[in-house]
Amino acid sequence: MTLQEIKNKVNDNVGNDVFIRYNLGRNKVEKYRVRIKEAYKNIFIVELVDKSFEIKSFSYADVMTKTIKIDYLY
């Protein structure tokens, strides 16, 4: 998947809930159910669904290098 395809997929899902699996390395993985709030040129902002007012940002390169994995809900 190219960087442009990743950006398009994230932009298409702004406002939707997704699951993100964040690989921190050394067998440490965090899983979140988030809502994609905003998408910018190099990053996208997500808000955790389970916790109010907790916001995280990720880069599209994180998806490309498989540091994070996004599972889209349809």
C-alpha positions, 0 to 999 in steps of 0.5 A: 500500500502506498502512502497516498492510498493510506492517506486516501483511506484515512481521509475517507474514514474521518468521523468513523470509528476504527481499531488501532493496534500500536506496536511499541516494540519489545512485545509491547502492544496497545490497542485502541478503539478510536474515532478519526477526528482530523486528517492533515498532510502528514498526520491524522488525529484520533480520539479514544472512544472509551475515554473522553478527551484523550487524543492521539496523533499518528503519521501516515508513515507509521501505518506504512512501516506497520508501527500501527495497524488500522482495522476499519469497521464497516 
